Amino acid sequence: MTRSRTYELSMTTQGPLYPPSEVMNADGHFVVIGGINRARPGGGVVTEWGGAIVAPDSELPPFGQNAPYRIVRELPADLSDADRAMVLHTLPLPLPCNNYPMVFAPEQLPEPLSVVRPSYPFHQVPIPDLQPEDGPKVLEPITLGQWVKAAGVLTISLVEGDTAADFHGEFTGLIPNTLYTVMAIRARDMRPDGRAHPSPLGVPNVLMADQKGEASYHARLPNPFPAPGTAQAQNRIVNVVLLWMSYQQNYGGAIGRFGLGGDVHAQLKLARPGFAEFTTHA
């Protein structure tokens, strides 16, 4: 049985496939680095890792299904100077092109669809109660060229007689002097009828990138990989996501209040669900 393994995380702007991205540009288009839904010749949809600028009025299928994105233009792996200078924005609220039926912070914000806000440049997000004299650290536009520098590795080790696992992440190329959190995606989060909200990987799940854009993180979780077919199988962790927090806040047992580009923005994750080689027990 596998007891320890290190994974390389993929840089992304995407959480689930809808909304297509957790980052927008000044034109209100999704800036997608991740899974791109395209029409398959002869019918159907194929999802392949890549980059594209995607329109917010793309077809929105029911949760758990995919439809081709309306691609404004492709984003090559070797970005142009203009693309590198692209200023990144939050998604407006309510979230556009969203079919993920989750309330991310049911105690803190039980009705997130009631909140209406525009898309903000990352450096101009209205942080609650902020006063200019408090010394905000995000003052300059954050660009796609900065975003794509992110890299990281995640090491998982089974401990305590396989009843728990240690998660250790090392990250570089992050947005300097800003707040990040780490999210666990569990099997239950992939179900259309899921009831539990997405969860932190440990609480508190906070890390700060230093002035060089480097950071590390550690958490020990009880029974994170219960065997398929058991009563706890729905709690199995299938991915880990590094989230940039545009409001520079942490939310306790929630990953955010608005979710999916409203206030949390995926920057690193596994390109596809994983960790099948691990099994833990209570």
TIMAR-158696 format. One line per 4 residues: number of its first residue (from 1); for each residue z, y, x of N, C-alpha, C. Coordinates in Angstrom, 3 decimals, padded with zeros to 6 digits. Example, Ala and Ser with C-alpha at 12.3 -4.5 7.8 and 13.67 -1.06 7.14 Angstrom:
BEGIN
1	007.800:-005.690:013.190:007.800:-004.500:012.300:007.800:-003.300:013.200; 007.080:-002.250:012.850:007.140:-001.060:013.670:007.870:000.030:012.900 .
This chain:
BEGIN
1	000.000:-001.189:000.844:000.000:000.000:000.000:000.000:001.245:000.884; -000.790:002.235:000.491:-000.824:003.494:001.225:000.511:004.209:001.098; 001.058:004.648:002.243:002.347:005.341:002.225:002.221:006.799:002.629; 001.121:007.162:003.310:000.928:008.556:003.703:-000.565:008.802:003.923 .
5	-001.019:009.985:003.524:-002.420:010.333:003.730:-002.558:011.846:003.710; -003.494:012.349:004.513:-003.790:013.776:004.554:-005.170:014.023:003.956; -005.251:015.015:003.077:-006.489:015.357:002.376:-006.930:016.761:002.775; -008.227:016.955:002.924:-008.773:018.292:003.109:-009.085:018.876:001.743 .
9	-008.585:020.066:001.480:-008.806:020.717:000.205:-010.094:021.531:000.236; -010.749:021.647:-000.904:-012.010:022.380:-001.017:-011.752:023.794:-001.519; -012.424:024.767:-000.899:-012.351:026.144:-001.383:-013.100:026.242:-002.700; -012.554:027.007:-003.637:-013.140:027.080:-004.969:-012.794:028.408:-005.630 .
13	-013.409:028.690:-006.765:-012.991:029.764:-007.668:-012.702:029.188:-009.052; -012.658:027.867:-009.167:-012.685:027.189:-010.466:-011.474:026.299:-010.660; -010.921:026.331:-011.879:-009.926:025.355:-012.278:-010.640:024.225:-012.986; -010.518:024.123:-014.324:-011.384:023.194:-015.070:-012.785:023.783:-015.187 .
17	-013.684:023.068:-015.852:-015.069:023.540:-015.977:-015.222:024.659:-016.994; -014.195:024.874:-017.821:-014.194:025.983:-018.776:-012.819:026.637:-018.780; -012.758:027.988:-018.572:-013.869:028.854:-018.227:-014.558:028.370:-016.949; -015.851:028.705:-016.768:-016.568:028.221:-015.592:-015.943:028.632:-014.263 .
21	-015.200:029.729:-014.250:-014.550:030.199:-013.038:-013.294:030.962:-013.412; -012.403:031.105:-012.451:-011.214:031.925:-012.639:-011.337:033.256:-011.915; -012.594:033.614:-011.597:-012.913:034.857:-010.901:-014.172:035.441:-011.525; -014.205:036.764:-011.701:-015.394:037.448:-012.206:-015.836:038.509:-011.205 .
25	-017.060:039.023:-011.402:-017.522:040.167:-010.622:-017.499:041.419:-011.491; -017.945:042.533:-010.940:-017.892:043.803:-011.663:-018.807:043.819:-012.867; -019.804:042.935:-012.917:-020.730:042.860:-014.047:-020.203:042.002:-015.183; -019.026:041.408:-015.005:-018.469:040.549:-016.034:-019.037:039.154:-016.044 .
29	-019.623:038.729:-014.923:-020.143:037.371:-014.785:-019.142:036.518:-013.998; -019.116:035.235:-014.311:-018.285:034.302:-013.568:-018.862:034.084:-012.170; -017.996:034.137:-011.161:-018.378:033.809:-009.790:-017.894:032.383:-009.553; -018.822:031.429:-009.586:-018.454:030.016:-009.599:-018.721:029.370:-008.243 .
33	-017.685:028.855:-007.636:-017.798:027.912:-006.522:-016.997:026.695:-006.948; -017.700:025.613:-007.253:-017.061:024.425:-007.791:-018.074:023.580:-008.517; -017.665:022.956:-009.617:-018.588:022.137:-010.393:-019.522:023.006:-011.221; -020.832:022.807:-011.058:-021.840:023.566:-011.797:-022.494:022.633:-012.809 .
37	-022.404:022.986:-014.088:-023.045:022.205:-015.146:-024.507:022.620:-015.285; -025.399:021.663:-015.103:-026.836:021.928:-015.214:-027.464:020.922:-016.170; -028.568:021.344:-016.785:-029.305:020.434:-017.660:-029.946:019.339:-016.822; -029.798:018.113:-017.257:-030.411:016.978:-016.578:-031.837:016.800:-017.093 .
41	-032.806:016.601:-016.209:-034.168:016.332:-016.691:-034.183:015.166:-017.663; -034.752:015.378:-018.823:-034.784:014.331:-019.829:-033.610:014.373:-020.786; -032.687:015.352:-020.578:-031.554:015.496:-021.480:-030.225:015.207:-020.831; -029.185:015.743:-021.403:-027.850:015.549:-020.872:-027.474:016.625:-019.861 .
45	-026.313:016.460:-019.270:-025.759:017.441:-018.341:-025.296:016.726:-017.081; -025.569:017.328:-015.926:-025.060:016.818:-014.664:-024.187:017.895:-014.047; -023.045:017.491:-013.483:-022.119:018.425:-012.845:-022.104:018.129:-011.353; -022.503:019.132:-010.562:-022.556:018.981:-009.109:-021.866:020.162:-008.458 .
49	-021.205:019.904:-007.321:-020.504:020.964:-006.602:-021.515:021.939:-006.011; -021.264:023.226:-006.221:-022.165:024.240:-005.684:-021.648:025.623:-005.994; -022.551:026.601:-006.008:-022.172:027.977:-006.270:-023.203:028.659:-007.138; -022.750:029.519:-008.045:-023.665:030.237:-008.928:-022.932:031.399:-009.583 .
53	-023.700:032.400:-009.991:-023.218:033.450:-010.876:-023.579:033.020:-012.292; -022.578:032.914:-013.169:-022.751:032.312:-014.490:-022.398:033.342:-015.570; -023.219:033.401:-016.595:-023.024:034.357:-017.679:-021.842:033.965:-018.552; -021.063:034.954:-019.044:-019.895:034.647:-019.878:-020.262:034.152:-021.271 .
57	-021.541:034.331:-021.680:-021.968:033.829:-022.984:-022.622:032.453:-022.871; -022.311:031.726:-021.799:-022.788:030.352:-021.688:-022.302:029.535:-022.874; -023.068:028.498:-023.233:-022.693:027.640:-024.349:-021.306:027.046:-024.115; -020.466:027.066:-025.159:-019.111:026.543:-025.045:-018.974:025.280:-025.890 .
61	-018.922:024.104:-025.254:-018.782:022.853:-026.001:-017.325:022.582:-026.347; -017.037:021.583:-027.169:-015.652:021.195:-027.429:-014.969:020.727:-026.141; -013.638:020.851:-026.110:-012.882:020.431:-024.938:-013.172:018.972:-024.613; -013.400:018.706:-023.328:-013.717:017.356:-022.880:-015.194:017.081:-022.788 .
65	-016.033:018.012:-023.282:-017.479:017.866:-023.186:-018.046:018.974:-022.311; -019.275:018.789:-021.824:-019.930:019.761:-020.961:-021.270:020.173:-021.528; -021.651:021.408:-021.250:-022.970:021.935:-021.602:-023.504:022.681:-020.388; -024.815:022.827:-020.248:-025.356:023.558:-019.097:-024.867:025.005:-019.086 .
69	-024.465:025.479:-017.917:-024.137:026.888:-017.767:-025.418:027.723:-017.846; -025.282:028.958:-018.328:-026.407:029.900:-018.230:-026.278:030.599:-016.889; -027.089:030.159:-015.951:-026.981:030.627:-014.565:-027.783:031.910:-014.392; -027.105:032.960:-013.975:-027.754:034.238:-013.700:-028.526:034.154:-012.392 .
73	-027.901:033.574:-011.380:-028.548:033.311:-010.093:-027.699:032.335:-009.303; -028.318:031.714:-008.336:-027.612:030.775:-007.477:-026.829:031.529:-006.391; -025.738:030.928:-005.949:-024.978:031.431:-004.806:-025.157:030.443:-003.661; -025.889:030.793:-002.611:-026.078:029.850:-001.506:-024.795:029.668:-000.709 .
77	-024.699:028.556:-000.021:-023.529:028.294:000.812:-023.379:029.355:001.894; -024.510:029.821:002.428:-024.518:030.901:003.417:-024.706:032.208:002.654; -023.597:032.854:002.327:-023.634:034.037:001.477:-024.350:035.200:002.162; -025.058:035.995:001.366:-025.655:037.222:001.869:-024.566:038.262:002.117 .
81	-024.908:039.326:002.832:-023.950:040.395:003.073:-023.499:041.013:001.751; -024.433:041.152:000.815:-024.096:041.735:-000.487:-023.124:040.841:-001.241; -023.340:039.533:-001.179:-022.424:038.621:-001.859:-021.048:038.627:-001.191; -021.011:038.709:000.107:-019.723:038.744:000.797:-018.930:040.000:000.439 .
85	-019.649:041.081:000.128:-018.986:042.339:-000.221:-018.634:042.420:-001.707; -018.965:041.392:-002.496:-018.695:041.395:-003.935:-017.200:041.510:-004.197; -016.817:042.497:-005.012:-015.406:042.715:-005.333:-015.007:041.774:-006.476; -013.893:041.073:-006.299:-013.461:040.062:-007.248:-012.531:040.650:-008.304 .
89	-012.643:040.093:-009.531:-011.912:040.586:-010.689:-011.220:039.436:-011.425; -010.211:039.794:-012.201:-009.619:038.848:-013.143:-010.570:038.639:-014.316; -010.293:037.633:-015.131:-010.985:037.474:-016.405:-010.315:038.374:-017.445; -011.075:038.874:-018.424:-010.451:039.629:-019.504:-009.668:038.693:-020.420 .
93	-008.841:039.278:-021.254:-008.064:038.535:-022.247:-008.429:038.999:-023.654; -008.558:038.061:-024.612:-008.494:036.605:-024.447:-009.574:036.086:-023.489; -009.332:034.941:-022.899:-010.222:034.393:-021.891:-011.582:034.053:-022.493; -012.676:034.473:-021.864:-014.006:034.133:-022.359:-014.417:032.715:-021.984 .
97	-015.286:032.122:-022.784:-015.873:030.810:-022.502:-014.791:029.786:-022.161; -013.735:029.770:-022.974:-012.577:028.931:-022.705:-012.384:027.931:-023.839; -012.336:026.641:-023.500:-012.064:025.623:-024.518:-010.852:024.771:-024.164; -010.014:025.272:-023.230:-008.842:024.512:-022.796:-007.670:024.890:-023.699 .
101	-007.280:024.026:-024.636:-006.343:024.407:-025.700:-004.884:024.329:-025.266; -004.532:025.129:-024.271:-003.183:025.058:-023.737:-002.482:026.407:-023.842; -001.189:026.383:-024.158:-000.317:027.533:-024.012:000.430:027.315:-022.700; 000.188:028.176:-021.732:000.672:027.918:-020.380:002.151:028.217:-020.216 .
105	002.684:029.154:-020.994:004.095:029.511:-020.893:004.669:029.612:-022.299; 004.917:028.471:-022.950:005.300:028.504:-024.369:006.596:029.249:-024.656; 007.535:029.303:-023.721:008.759:030.068:-023.939:008.555:031.554:-023.641; 007.721:031.865:-022.639:007.542:033.252:-022.215:006.464:033.976:-023.026 .
109	005.404:033.264:-023.386:004.306:033.871:-024.133:003.733:032.823:-025.079; 004.362:032.623:-026.243:003.931:031.547:-027.148:002.590:031.801:-027.817; 002.123:033.055:-027.838:000.849:033.381:-028.486:-000.041:034.168:-027.520; -000.575:033.510:-026.487:-001.362:034.243:-025.474:-002.641:034.850:-026.023 .
113	-003.198:034.279:-027.087:-004.447:034.826:-027.632:-004.241:036.188:-028.281; -002.993:036.587:-028.479:-002.727:037.897:-029.062:-002.837:039.018:-028.035; -002.919:038.667:-026.749:-002.982:039.666:-025.683:-004.442:040.041:-025.426; -004.745:041.332:-025.455:-006.098:041.834:-025.204:-006.050:042.761:-023.990 .
117	-006.784:042.401:-022.944:-006.831:043.214:-021.732:-008.239:043.141:-021.140; -008.650:044.178:-020.432:-009.943:044.128:-019.752:-009.868:043.296:-018.481; -011.009:043.114:-017.859:-011.072:042.527:-016.525:-010.690:043.597:-015.513; -009.813:043.241:-014.559:-009.369:044.191:-013.543:-009.834:043.744:-012.156 .
121	-010.250:044.685:-011.299:-010.389:044.314:-009.883:-009.052:043.798:-009.376; -009.087:042.795:-008.528:-007.845:042.191:-008.057:-006.860:043.219:-007.497; -007.384:044.247:-006.832:-006.479:045.214:-006.200:-005.977:046.267:-007.183; -006.411:046.201:-008.448:-005.973:047.185:-009.445:-005.320:046.523:-010.659 .
125	-004.888:045.287:-010.519:-004.186:044.613:-011.605:-002.898:045.372:-011.917; -002.604:045.637:-013.201:-001.404:046.411:-013.558:-000.130:045.569:-013.464; 000.446:045.498:-012.285:001.669:044.726:-012.075:002.800:045.357:-012.890; 003.480:044.586:-013.745:004.505:045.158:-014.618:005.597:045.889:-013.840 .
129	005.922:047.081:-014.315:007.032:047.898:-013.797:006.811:048.406:-012.384; 005.598:048.264:-011.846:005.337:048.729:-010.485:005.341:050.252:-010.419; 006.000:050.768:-009.399:005.968:052.195:-009.077:005.258:052.359:-007.734; 004.420:053.367:-007.595:003.667:053.524:-006.335:004.564:053.544:-005.109 .
133	005.753:054.122:-005.248:006.650:054.216:-004.097:007.291:052.881:-003.730; 007.051:051.833:-004.555:007.626:050.514:-004.264:006.909:049.807:-003.121; 005.738:050.292:-002.748:005.030:049.697:-001.619:004.179:048.498:-001.963; 003.270:048.609:-002.943:002.380:047.466:-003.228:001.569:047.097:-001.993 .
137	001.352:045.796:-001.819:000.678:045.308:-000.611:-000.815:045.066:-000.822; -001.259:044.968:-002.075:-002.691:044.780:-002.350:-003.262:046.139:-002.715; -003.894:046.784:-001.755:-004.389:048.146:-001.941:-005.908:048.249:-001.849; -006.529:047.354:-001.129:-007.972:047.396:-000.920:-008.647:046.307:-001.747 .
141	-009.925:046.517:-002.116:-010.651:045.477:-002.863:-010.634:044.140:-002.133; -010.504:043.071:-002.899:-010.586:041.710:-002.368:-011.987:041.198:-002.654; -012.666:040.749:-001.635:-014.073:040.398:-001.746:-014.295:038.891:-001.688; -015.492:038.497:-002.117:-015.854:037.082:-002.041:-015.875:036.616:-000.590 .
145	-016.274:037.483:000.319:-016.267:037.124:001.731:-014.883:036.784:002.242; -013.861:037.483:001.747:-012.480:037.136:002.100:-012.071:035.823:001.444; -012.427:035.666:000.185:-011.985:034.512:-000.601:-012.450:033.196:000.017; -013.688:033.160:000.479:-014.268:031.893:000.941:-013.747:031.467:002.307 .
149	-012.913:032.264:002.948:-012.335:031.875:004.235:-011.209:030.851:004.076; -010.727:030.672:002.866:-009.564:029.805:002.646:-009.862:028.360:003.021; -008.893:027.723:003.651:-008.973:026.307:004.005:-007.565:025.746:003.976; -007.467:024.442:003.766:-006.136:023.855:003.746:-006.160:022.347:003.759 .
153	-005.048:021.763:004.166:-004.867:020.317:004.127:-003.565:020.020:003.397; -003.539:018.879:002.727:-002.366:018.431:001.985:-002.011:017.026:002.445; -000.783:016.842:002.900:-000.303:015.522:003.308:000.706:015.025:002.279; 000.487:013.802:001.801:001.373:013.172:000.832:001.997:011.944:001.476 .
157	003.323:011.827:001.348:004.044:010.687:001.915:005.019:010.152:000.881; 005.005:008.830:000.663:005.969:008.210:-000.232:007.321:008.112:000.476; 008.402:008.418:-000.270:009.751:008.435:000.304:010.728:007.841:-000.702; 011.969:007.682:-000.276:013.066:007.217:-001.135:012.715:005.918:-001.849 .
161	012.215:004.957:-001.074:011.886:003.659:-001.645:010.779:003.727:-002.676; 009.819:004.605:-002.447:008.660:004.796:-003.333:009.037:005.316:-004.712; 010.199:005.975:-004.819:010.573:006.608:-006.083:010.236:008.095:-006.098; 009.758:008.612:-004.956:009.421:010.026:-004.843:008.327:010.180:-003.801 .
165	007.782:011.395:-003.720:006.756:011.679:-002.711:006.936:013.099:-002.198; 006.705:013.257:-000.903:006.681:014.574:-000.274:005.251:015.094:-000.255; 005.103:016.354:-000.616:003.814:017.046:-000.567:003.955:018.181:000.439; 003.091:018.188:001.461:003.162:019.231:002.484:001.778:019.826:002.684 .
169	001.656:021.135:002.443:000.384:021.816:002.600:000.410:022.819:003.734; -000.701:022.895:004.467:-000.901:023.901:005.507:-002.186:024.650:005.178; -002.098:025.990:005.119:-003.204:026.796:004.628:-003.535:027.920:005.601; -004.829:028.230:005.720:-005.302:029.341:006.535:-006.359:030.108:005.744 .
173	-006.673:031.310:006.230:-007.732:032.100:005.610:-007.379:032.646:004.238; -006.093:032.719:003.916:-005.673:033.238:002.614:-005.695:034.766:002.612; -005.522:035.349:001.414:-005.439:036.800:001.307:-004.104:037.228:001.909; -004.098:037.997:002.987:-002.847:038.285:003.691:-001.822:039.014:002.827 .
177	-000.563:038.700:003.090:000.573:039.405:002.488:000.561:039.385:000.965; 000.145:038.248:000.392:000.112:038.134:-001.060:000.764:036.827:-001.503; 001.037:036.774:-002.814:001.773:035.665:-003.397:000.833:034.570:-003.878; 001.171:033.338:-003.533:000.474:032.138:-003.999:001.490:031.202:-004.642 .
181	000.994:030.304:-005.484:001.809:029.214:-006.010:001.002:027.926:-005.934; 001.680:026.797:-006.147:001.022:025.490:-006.081:001.196:024.794:-007.428; 000.105:024.264:-007.935:000.055:023.641:-009.262:-000.244:022.158:-009.136; 000.401:021.360:-009.970:000.089:019.941:-010.089:-000.745:019.727:-011.343 .
185	-001.874:019.053:-011.216:-002.632:018.625:-012.387:-002.283:017.172:-012.645; -001.773:016.899:-013.824:-001.378:015.549:-014.207:-002.400:014.950:-015.165; -002.390:013.617:-015.274:-003.366:012.930:-016.127:-003.333:013.466:-017.550; -002.157:013.842:-018.030:-002.029:014.345:-019.400:-002.795:015.646:-019.598 .
189	-002.978:016.419:-018.516:-003.660:017.708:-018.627:-005.153:017.560:-018.863; -005.695:016.360:-018.643:-007.131:016.127:-018.798:-007.472:015.639:-020.204; -006.449:015.456:-021.056:-006.677:014.882:-022.382:-006.901:015.976:-023.418; -007.919:015.809:-024.299:-008.154:016.826:-025.332:-006.970:017.032:-026.265 .
193	-006.139:016.004:-026.453:-005.003:016.118:-027.367:-003.697:016.344:-026.620; -003.797:016.795:-025.359:-002.597:017.002:-024.565:-001.672:018.031:-025.175; -000.365:017.811:-025.040:000.623:018.718:-025.619:001.452:019.436:-024.552; 001.602:018.838:-023.383:002.413:019.450:-022.335:001.593:020.498:-021.589 .
197	002.252:021.573:-021.154:001.523:022.608:-020.422:001.407:022.228:-018.944; 000.349:022.693:-018.254:000.201:022.411:-016.819:001.442:022.854:-016.051; 001.749:022.140:-014.969:003.064:022.298:-014.350:002.991:022.690:-012.880; 004.059:023.346:-012.385:004.158:023.627:-010.957:004.334:022.341:-010.155 .
201	003.976:022.394:-008.888:004.278:021.309:-007.954:005.588:021.688:-007.263; 006.699:021.373:-007.932:008.000:021.819:-007.451:008.355:023.169:-008.050; 009.653:023.428:-008.159:010.138:024.715:-008.670:011.272:025.189:-007.767; 011.172:026.378:-007.159:010.041:027.300:-007.257:008.831:026.781:-006.485 .
205	007.654:027.191:-006.936:006.407:026.720:-006.331:005.706:027.837:-005.573; 006.488:028.674:-004.922:006.004:029.929:-004.342:005.793:029.818:-002.835; 004.743:030.473:-002.346:004.562:030.693:-000.916:003.911:032.050:-000.709; 004.187:032.651:000.422:003.597:033.943:000.779:002.672:033.753:001.970 .
209	001.449:034.259:001.848:000.567:034.291:003.007:001.043:035.391:003.951; 001.114:035.090:005.241:001.547:036.099:006.194:000.398:037.056:006.509; 000.609:037.952:007.455:-000.409:038.968:007.723:-001.672:038.371:008.352; -001.586:037.130:008.835:-002.778:036.441:009.335:-003.450:035.595:008.249 .
213	-002.874:035.570:007.041:-003.425:034.742:005.972:-003.056:033.280:006.096; -001.936:032.982:006.757:-001.494:031.608:006.938:-000.228:031.352:006.131; -000.060:030.099:005.687:001.120:029.741:004.901:001.283:028.232:004.900; 002.494:027.778:004.588:002.751:026.357:004.419:003.615:026.169:003.184 .
217	003.659:024.927:002.696:004.418:024.645:001.479:004.893:023.199:001.507; 006.095:022.977:000.962:006.634:021.617:000.869:007.351:021.442:-000.454; 007.164:020.289:-001.063:007.915:019.928:-002.262:008.092:018.418:-002.283; 009.232:017.968:-002.815:009.477:016.544:-003.064:009.598:016.358:-004.568 .
221	008.749:015.487:-005.141:008.741:015.273:-006.582:009.147:013.842:-006.909; 009.946:013.666:-007.975:010.312:012.317:-008.402:009.163:011.632:-009.124; 008.882:010.399:-008.729:007.919:009.524:-009.404:006.634:010.250:-009.805; 005.896:010.821:-008.831:004.690:011.576:-009.189:003.462:010.715:-009.446 .
225	003.532:009.417:-009.117:002.362:008.547:-009.267:002.721:007.259:-010.004; 003.225:007.343:-011.241:003.548:006.109:-011.981:002.297:005.267:-012.191; 002.465:003.964:-012.210:001.331:003.046:-012.284:000.574:003.206:-013.597; -000.761:003.094:-013.555:-001.542:003.098:-014.807:-001.055:001.996:-015.737 .
229	-001.041:002.310:-017.021:-000.609:001.333:-018.004:000.866:001.363:-018.314; 001.644:002.131:-017.533:003.070:002.243:-017.805:003.323:003.397:-018.763; 004.559:003.480:-019.262:004.909:004.512:-020.234:004.798:005.916:-019.644; 004.957:006.022:-018.314:004.924:007.325:-017.659:003.560:007.657:-017.045 .
233	002.557:006.843:-017.297:001.264:007.015:-016.633:000.648:008.389:-016.874; 000.908:008.994:-018.032:000.317:010.301:-018.341:000.853:011.403:-017.426; 001.997:011.146:-016.778:002.571:012.138:-015.868:002.042:012.019:-014.441; 001.126:011.106:-014.207:000.593:010.878:-012.866:-000.154:012.113:-012.359 .
237	000.167:012.579:-011.138:-000.527:013.713:-010.534:-001.891:013.256:-010.021; -002.940:013.980:-010.410:-004.305:013.617:-010.029:-004.982:014.695:-009.192; -004.346:015.876:-009.071:-004.900:016.925:-008.224:-003.798:017.938:-007.939; -003.991:018.695:-006.876:-003.089:019.777:-006.491:-003.940:021.008:-006.235 .
241	-003.515:022.154:-006.782:-004.302:023.375:-006.715:-003.459:024.501:-006.129; -004.033:025.217:-005.161:-003.413:026.436:-004.643:-003.925:027.607:-005.471; -002.990:028.361:-006.073:-003.328:029.454:-006.979:-002.972:030.794:-006.357; -003.931:031.728:-006.369:-003.630:033.116:-006.008:-003.144:033.830:-007.251 .
245	-002.036:034.572:-007.128:-001.386:035.197:-008.276:-001.737:036.677:-008.328; -002.655:037.047:-009.210:-003.145:038.419:-009.230:-002.079:039.418:-009.663; -001.104:038.996:-010.484:-000.014:039.882:-010.878:001.156:039.820:-009.907; 001.018:039.038:-008.834:002.038:038.912:-007.794:003.392:038.527:-008.394 .
249	003.342:037.589:-009.366:004.546:037.123:-010.030:004.592:035.605:-010.049; 005.826:035.082:-010.161:006.055:033.663:-010.369:006.685:033.493:-011.742; 006.456:032.334:-012.371:006.840:032.173:-013.770:007.739:030.965:-014.008; 008.554:030.611:-013.018:009.525:029.539:-013.211:008.864:028.200:-013.458 .
253	009.069:027.636:-014.651:008.501:026.337:-014.990:007.088:026.394:-015.511; 006.481:027.573:-015.545:005.075:027.725:-015.946:004.256:028.144:-014.738; 002.973:027.814:-014.747:002.130:028.241:-013.627:001.686:029.689:-013.790; 001.729:030.216:-014.996:001.348:031.590:-015.279:001.561:031.855:-016.755 .
257	001.322:033.083:-017.174:001.473:033.415:-018.588:000.139:033.324:-019.324; -000.931:033.780:-018.695:-002.245:033.797:-019.337:-003.115:032.618:-018.909; -002.969:032.208:-017.629:-003.692:031.042:-017.121:-005.162:031.285:-016.838; -005.774:030.368:-016.112:-007.226:030.193:-015.976:-008.004:031.480:-015.733 .
261	-007.546:032.271:-014.762:-008.284:033.482:-014.417:-007.715:034.739:-015.017; -006.766:034.596:-015.963:-006.097:035.766:-016.503:-005.071:036.312:-015.536; -004.275:035.415:-014.947:-003.295:035.813:-013.937:-003.135:034.788:-012.827; -003.777:033.627:-012.940:-003.771:032.624:-011.874:-005.219:032.297:-011.520 .
265	-005.466:032.082:-010.222:-006.845:031.956:-009.751:-006.911:030.859:-008.690; -007.512:029.718:-009.048:-007.615:028.587:-008.132:-008.434:028.974:-006.904; -007.892:028.669:-005.716:-008.631:028.952:-004.470:-008.838:027.702:-003.624; -007.936:026.723:-003.717:-008.095:025.466:-002.990:-007.659:024.318:-003.895 .
269	-008.406:023.197:-003.841:-008.033:022.005:-004.593:-008.876:020.842:-004.086; -008.568:019.617:-004.547:-009.481:018.504:-004.329:-010.709:018.707:-005.199; -011.872:018.369:-004.673:-013.105:018.566:-005.430:-013.186:017.666:-006.658; -012.426:016.565:-006.652:-012.402:015.668:-007.806:-011.018:015.014:-007.870 .
273	-010.613:014.495:-009.033:-009.296:013.855:-009.134:-009.112:012.762:-008.086; -007.885:012.644:-007.589:-007.626:011.672:-006.526:-006.238:011.073:-006.601; -005.756:010.556:-005.465:-004.441:009.956:-005.266:-004.301:008.580:-005.889; -005.428:007.923:-006.205:-005.359:006.604:-006.845:-004.701:005.563:-005.940 .
277	-004.658:005.820:-004.637:-004.092:004.849:-003.710:-002.564:004.837:-003.708; -001.928:005.794:-004.398:-000.467:005.877:-004.410:000.098:005.331:-005.716; 001.235:004.638:-005.604:001.986:004.211:-006.773:003.473:004.419:-006.499; 004.147:005.076:-007.442:005.591:005.255:-007.364:006.255:004.688:-008.615 .
281	007.581:004.617:-008.587:008.311:004.113:-009.746:009.609:004.895:-009.890; 010.200:004.832:-011.058:011.446:005.568:-011.312:012.631:004.878:-010.639 .
